[in-house]
Amino acid sequence: MGLEDLKQITAKLKQPRLEGVVLDFSDGDDCGAVQVGGSLLVQSVDVIPPVVDDPYLYGQIATANALSDVFAKGARAISALSILAWDQEHVSKESVRAIMQGSLDKLSECACALLGGHSLSDVEQKYGLSVTGIVEKHLWRNDGAQVGDVLILTKPLGSGIITTALKRKRLAHAPQAIASMAALNFKAMRCLQNFNVHACTDVTGFGLIGHLYEMLNPTISIEIDTSAIPLLEGALELAQEGVYPGGSVANKQALQSGVCSQTRLPDILFYDAQTSGGLIVALEAKKVQKCLHTLHDLGIEACAVGTCIPKHAFGVRLY
Protein backbone atom coordinates (compact mmCIF):
# COMPACT_ATOMS: atom_id res chain seq x y z
CA MET A 1 0.00 0.00 0.00
CA GLY A 2 1.28 3.45 -0.89
CA LEU A 3 2.21 6.03 1.71
CA GLU A 4 -0.63 8.44 0.86
CA ASP A 5 -3.28 5.68 0.83
CA LEU A 6 -2.04 4.37 4.16
CA LYS A 7 -2.24 7.84 5.73
CA GLN A 8 -5.79 8.39 4.51
CA ILE A 9 -7.01 5.00 5.70
CA THR A 10 -5.45 5.18 9.18
CA ALA A 11 -5.94 8.91 9.87
CA LYS A 12 -9.38 8.53 11.49
CA LEU A 13 -8.90 5.12 13.08
CA LYS A 14 -9.07 5.25 16.86
CA GLN A 15 -8.67 2.78 19.68
CA PRO A 16 -8.20 3.27 23.43
CA ARG A 17 -4.61 3.07 24.65
CA LEU A 18 -4.79 -0.05 26.80
CA GLU A 19 -2.65 -0.57 29.85
CA GLY A 20 0.86 -1.69 28.95
CA VAL A 21 0.76 -0.47 25.33
CA VAL A 22 3.83 1.67 24.61
CA LEU A 23 3.52 1.98 20.81
CA ASP A 24 0.61 1.23 18.50
CA PHE A 25 -0.23 2.04 14.88
CA SER A 26 -1.10 5.63 15.73
CA ASP A 27 2.54 6.32 16.66
CA GLY A 28 3.79 5.69 13.12
CA ASP A 29 6.77 3.65 14.28
CA ASP A 30 8.23 0.44 12.86
CA CYS A 31 6.76 -1.84 15.52
CA GLY A 32 4.11 -1.98 18.16
CA ALA A 33 5.43 -2.29 21.70
CA VAL A 34 3.79 -3.61 24.85
CA GLN A 35 4.99 -4.02 28.43
CA VAL A 36 4.53 -7.60 29.65
CA GLY A 37 5.65 -7.94 33.25
CA GLY A 38 9.25 -6.78 33.36
CA SER A 39 9.78 -7.17 29.62
CA LEU A 40 9.09 -4.85 26.70
CA LEU A 41 7.95 -6.80 23.66
CA VAL A 42 7.79 -5.46 20.10
CA GLN A 43 5.79 -6.86 17.19
CA SER A 44 5.76 -6.30 13.46
CA VAL A 45 4.64 -8.05 10.28
CA ASP A 46 5.79 -7.81 6.67
CA VAL A 47 4.90 -9.78 3.55
CA ILE A 48 6.34 -9.31 0.05
CA PRO A 49 5.97 -10.86 -3.40
CA PRO A 50 9.03 -12.41 -5.05
CA VAL A 51 11.80 -9.93 -5.84
CA VAL A 52 14.15 -12.56 -7.31
CA ASP A 53 13.52 -15.77 -9.23
CA ASP A 54 15.44 -18.09 -6.90
CA PRO A 55 12.96 -19.33 -4.24
CA TYR A 56 15.62 -19.93 -1.59
CA LEU A 57 16.99 -16.41 -1.96
CA TYR A 58 13.46 -15.02 -1.99
CA GLY A 59 12.79 -16.71 1.35
CA GLN A 60 15.98 -15.23 2.76
CA ILE A 61 15.18 -11.70 1.53
CA ALA A 62 11.57 -11.78 2.73
CA THR A 63 12.77 -12.90 6.15
CA ALA A 64 15.52 -10.29 6.43
CA ASN A 65 12.93 -7.70 5.42
CA ALA A 66 10.45 -8.80 8.09
CA LEU A 67 13.06 -8.99 10.85
CA SER A 68 14.36 -5.51 10.08
CA ASP A 69 11.56 -3.61 11.84
CA VAL A 70 12.33 -5.41 15.10
CA PHE A 71 16.06 -4.70 14.83
CA ALA A 72 15.26 -1.04 14.11
CA LYS A 73 13.78 -0.81 17.62
CA GLY A 74 16.94 -2.17 19.25
CA ALA A 75 15.21 -5.47 19.96
CA ARG A 76 16.24 -9.10 19.69
CA ALA A 77 13.91 -11.21 17.56
CA ILE A 78 12.69 -14.17 19.64
CA SER A 79 9.89 -15.78 17.63
CA ALA A 80 8.16 -15.62 14.28
CA LEU A 81 5.04 -16.87 12.48
CA SER A 82 5.21 -17.38 8.72
CA ILE A 83 2.62 -16.09 6.28
CA LEU A 84 2.55 -17.95 2.98
CA ALA A 85 0.27 -17.06 0.07
CA TRP A 86 0.87 -19.89 -2.41
CA ASP A 87 0.38 -19.43 -6.13
CA GLN A 88 -0.14 -23.15 -6.80
CA GLU A 89 -0.47 -22.69 -10.55
CA HIS A 90 3.04 -21.30 -10.99
CA VAL A 91 5.01 -22.26 -7.88
CA SER A 92 5.81 -25.89 -7.10
CA LYS A 93 5.87 -27.56 -3.69
CA GLU A 94 9.64 -27.89 -4.06
CA SER A 95 9.93 -24.13 -4.57
CA VAL A 96 7.76 -23.45 -1.51
CA ARG A 97 10.00 -25.76 0.49
CA ALA A 98 13.03 -23.78 -0.73
CA ILE A 99 11.35 -20.50 0.28
CA MET A 100 10.75 -21.89 3.75
CA GLN A 101 14.30 -23.22 4.07
CA GLY A 102 15.74 -19.87 3.08
CA SER A 103 13.57 -18.28 5.74
CA LEU A 104 14.61 -20.78 8.40
CA ASP A 105 18.29 -20.27 7.63
CA LYS A 106 17.96 -16.51 8.12
CA LEU A 107 15.98 -16.93 11.34
CA SER A 108 18.72 -19.23 12.62
CA GLU A 109 21.32 -16.49 12.06
CA CYS A 110 19.71 -14.42 14.80
CA ALA A 111 18.41 -17.32 16.97
CA CYS A 112 14.78 -16.53 16.23
CA ALA A 113 12.40 -19.51 16.43
CA LEU A 114 9.75 -20.16 13.79
CA LEU A 115 6.75 -21.31 15.84
CA GLY A 116 4.28 -21.93 13.02
CA GLY A 117 2.29 -19.82 10.63
CA HIS A 118 -0.59 -19.53 8.21
CA SER A 119 -0.91 -20.50 4.55
CA LEU A 120 -3.52 -19.80 1.89
CA SER A 121 -3.95 -20.09 -1.86
CA ASP A 122 -3.51 -16.89 -3.87
CA VAL A 123 -3.11 -15.79 -7.47
CA GLU A 124 0.17 -14.06 -6.58
CA GLN A 125 2.98 -15.64 -4.58
CA LYS A 126 3.75 -13.85 -1.29
CA TYR A 127 5.78 -14.69 1.78
CA GLY A 128 6.56 -12.94 5.02
CA LEU A 129 6.60 -13.14 8.79
CA SER A 130 5.04 -11.75 11.90
CA VAL A 131 7.93 -11.24 14.30
CA THR A 132 8.04 -10.75 18.07
CA GLY A 133 11.11 -9.25 19.70
CA ILE A 134 12.25 -8.31 23.16
CA VAL A 135 13.99 -5.03 24.03
CA GLU A 136 17.10 -5.86 26.04
CA LYS A 137 18.43 -2.34 26.67
CA HIS A 138 16.52 0.66 25.34
CA LEU A 139 13.61 0.95 22.92
CA TRP A 140 14.67 3.07 19.95
CA ARG A 141 11.91 5.34 18.71
CA ASN A 142 12.01 6.73 15.18
CA ASP A 143 11.33 10.34 16.23
CA GLY A 144 13.90 11.08 18.95
CA ALA A 145 16.60 12.76 16.85
CA GLN A 146 18.13 15.96 18.22
CA VAL A 147 19.66 19.07 16.65
CA GLY A 148 23.31 18.32 15.84
CA ASP A 149 22.83 14.57 15.45
CA VAL A 150 24.52 12.85 12.52
CA LEU A 151 22.64 10.24 10.48
CA ILE A 152 24.30 6.91 9.68
CA LEU A 153 22.98 4.60 6.93
CA THR A 154 24.03 0.94 7.08
CA LYS A 155 23.21 -0.36 3.57
CA PRO A 156 23.40 1.03 0.03
CA LEU A 157 20.27 2.32 -1.71
CA GLY A 158 18.77 1.15 -4.99
CA SER A 159 17.17 -2.25 -4.39
CA GLY A 160 13.80 -1.15 -5.80
CA ILE A 161 15.49 0.00 -8.99
CA ILE A 162 17.60 -3.16 -9.28
CA THR A 163 14.69 -5.57 -8.70
CA THR A 164 12.61 -3.64 -11.25
CA ALA A 165 15.44 -4.03 -13.76
CA LEU A 166 15.58 -7.77 -13.05
CA LYS A 167 11.84 -8.11 -13.66
CA ARG A 168 12.15 -6.19 -16.94
CA LYS A 169 15.13 -8.33 -18.00
CA ARG A 170 17.34 -5.25 -18.06
CA LEU A 171 19.77 -7.09 -15.78
CA ALA A 172 20.66 -10.77 -15.89
CA HIS A 173 22.28 -10.86 -12.45
CA ALA A 174 22.56 -8.52 -9.48
CA PRO A 175 24.72 -10.29 -6.88
CA GLN A 176 25.51 -7.18 -4.83
CA ALA A 177 21.86 -6.17 -4.52
CA ILE A 178 20.76 -9.72 -3.64
CA ALA A 179 23.47 -10.05 -0.99
CA SER A 180 22.48 -6.68 0.47
CA MET A 181 18.77 -7.53 0.63
CA ALA A 182 19.47 -10.93 2.18
CA ALA A 183 21.80 -9.51 4.84
CA LEU A 184 20.26 -9.13 8.29
CA ASN A 185 20.44 -5.85 10.17
CA PHE A 186 21.16 -7.92 13.28
CA LYS A 187 24.91 -7.26 13.50
CA ALA A 188 24.41 -3.55 12.90
CA MET A 189 21.79 -3.43 15.65
CA ARG A 190 24.06 -5.26 18.09
CA CYS A 191 26.87 -2.81 17.35
CA LEU A 192 24.61 0.22 17.70
CA GLN A 193 23.41 -0.96 21.11
CA ASN A 194 26.81 0.14 22.41
CA PHE A 195 26.06 3.75 21.47
CA ASN A 196 23.46 6.24 22.63
CA VAL A 197 21.02 5.96 19.72
CA HIS A 198 18.63 8.92 19.67
CA ALA A 199 16.45 7.59 16.84
CA CYS A 200 16.39 4.67 14.43
CA THR A 201 14.28 3.30 11.62
CA ASP A 202 14.87 0.97 8.68
CA VAL A 203 14.71 2.00 5.03
CA THR A 204 12.09 -0.06 3.22
CA GLY A 205 9.03 0.59 1.06
CA PHE A 206 8.67 4.33 1.63
CA GLY A 207 12.21 4.99 0.44
CA LEU A 208 14.93 6.92 2.24
CA ILE A 209 12.94 10.17 2.24
CA GLY A 210 9.78 8.51 3.47
CA HIS A 211 11.60 7.01 6.43
CA LEU A 212 13.47 10.26 7.09
CA TYR A 213 10.04 11.86 7.36
CA GLU A 214 9.25 9.38 10.13
CA MET A 215 12.30 10.68 11.97
CA LEU A 216 11.21 14.32 11.86
CA ASN A 217 9.91 15.94 15.03
CA PRO A 218 8.90 19.52 15.96
CA THR A 219 12.52 20.56 16.67
CA ILE A 220 14.44 19.30 13.62
CA SER A 221 14.74 19.24 9.86
CA ILE A 222 17.19 16.94 8.08
CA GLU A 223 19.90 17.69 5.53
CA ILE A 224 21.25 14.82 3.40
CA ASP A 225 24.56 14.85 1.51
CA THR A 226 23.53 12.71 -1.44
CA SER A 227 27.15 12.33 -2.61
CA ALA A 228 27.86 10.41 0.61
CA ILE A 229 25.12 7.83 0.09
CA PRO A 230 26.33 4.45 -1.23
CA LEU A 231 24.37 3.11 -4.19
CA LEU A 232 24.04 -0.44 -5.42
CA GLU A 233 25.91 -1.20 -8.64
CA GLY A 234 23.88 -0.08 -11.63
CA ALA A 235 21.25 1.85 -9.66
CA LEU A 236 22.38 5.29 -10.81
CA GLU A 237 22.52 4.38 -14.49
CA LEU A 238 19.14 2.65 -14.37
CA ALA A 239 17.55 5.62 -12.58
CA GLN A 240 18.92 7.94 -15.28
CA GLU A 241 17.26 5.67 -17.87
CA GLY A 242 13.90 5.81 -16.06
CA VAL A 243 13.99 2.27 -14.69
CA TYR A 244 12.35 2.32 -11.25
CA PRO A 245 9.22 0.91 -9.61
CA GLY A 246 5.84 2.58 -9.47
CA GLY A 247 6.09 2.62 -5.68
CA SER A 248 9.06 4.98 -5.91
CA VAL A 249 7.04 7.38 -8.06
CA ALA A 250 4.17 7.21 -5.56
CA ASN A 251 6.59 7.99 -2.72
CA LYS A 252 7.82 11.07 -4.56
CA GLN A 253 4.31 12.30 -5.31
CA ALA A 254 3.35 11.96 -1.65
CA LEU A 255 6.46 13.57 -0.15
CA GLN A 256 8.12 16.00 -2.56
CA SER A 257 6.22 19.09 -1.34
CA GLY A 258 8.24 19.03 1.87
CA VAL A 259 11.59 18.28 0.23
CA CYS A 260 14.13 20.87 -0.90
CA SER A 261 15.98 19.02 -3.65
CA GLN A 262 19.32 20.55 -4.67
CA THR A 263 21.09 17.32 -5.57
CA ARG A 264 22.64 16.75 -8.98
CA LEU A 265 21.67 13.08 -8.80
CA PRO A 266 18.25 11.78 -9.95
CA ASP A 267 16.20 12.34 -6.83
CA ILE A 268 14.10 9.23 -7.51
CA LEU A 269 17.03 7.33 -5.95
CA PHE A 270 16.08 8.75 -2.57
CA TYR A 271 12.38 7.96 -2.95
CA ASP A 272 13.16 4.45 -4.23
CA ALA A 273 11.01 1.79 -2.54
CA GLN A 274 13.56 -0.48 -0.89
CA THR A 275 13.28 -4.14 0.04
CA SER A 276 15.24 -5.10 3.16
CA GLY A 277 17.20 -1.85 3.28
CA GLY A 278 19.56 -0.73 6.00
CA LEU A 279 19.05 1.03 9.29
CA ILE A 280 19.26 4.80 9.48
CA VAL A 281 20.34 6.01 12.89
CA ALA A 282 20.68 9.40 14.60
CA LEU A 283 23.71 9.69 16.90
CA GLU A 284 25.44 12.57 18.62
CA ALA A 285 28.25 13.80 16.36
CA LYS A 286 31.15 13.01 18.71
CA LYS A 287 30.31 9.28 18.67
CA VAL A 288 29.92 8.90 14.91
CA GLN A 289 33.48 8.07 13.87
CA LYS A 290 33.89 5.43 16.57
CA CYS A 291 30.55 3.92 15.58
CA LEU A 292 31.49 3.85 11.89
CA HIS A 293 34.84 2.19 12.63
CA THR A 294 33.07 -0.50 14.66
CA LEU A 295 30.50 -1.12 11.94
CA HIS A 296 33.19 -1.29 9.26
CA ASP A 297 35.11 -3.86 11.33
CA LEU A 298 31.99 -6.02 11.13
CA GLY A 299 31.94 -5.71 7.34
CA ILE A 300 28.96 -3.33 7.33
CA GLU A 301 29.06 -0.66 4.59
CA ALA A 302 27.88 2.19 6.82
CA CYS A 303 28.27 5.88 6.01
CA ALA A 304 27.46 9.21 7.62
CA VAL A 305 24.95 10.74 5.21
CA GLY A 306 23.33 13.72 6.89
CA THR A 307 22.68 15.93 9.88
CA CYS A 308 19.76 17.13 11.98
CA ILE A 309 19.41 20.90 11.96
CA PRO A 310 17.02 23.30 13.72
CA LYS A 311 13.51 23.21 12.30
CA HIS A 312 13.29 24.82 8.85
CA ALA A 313 10.58 25.44 6.29
CA PHE A 314 11.48 22.15 4.60
CA GLY A 315 11.38 18.74 6.19
CA VAL A 316 14.30 17.25 4.26
CA ARG A 317 16.93 18.95 2.09
CA LEU A 318 18.93 16.97 -0.46
CA TYR A 319 22.18 18.51 -1.61
Disulfide bonds with the S-S distance in Angstrom:
none
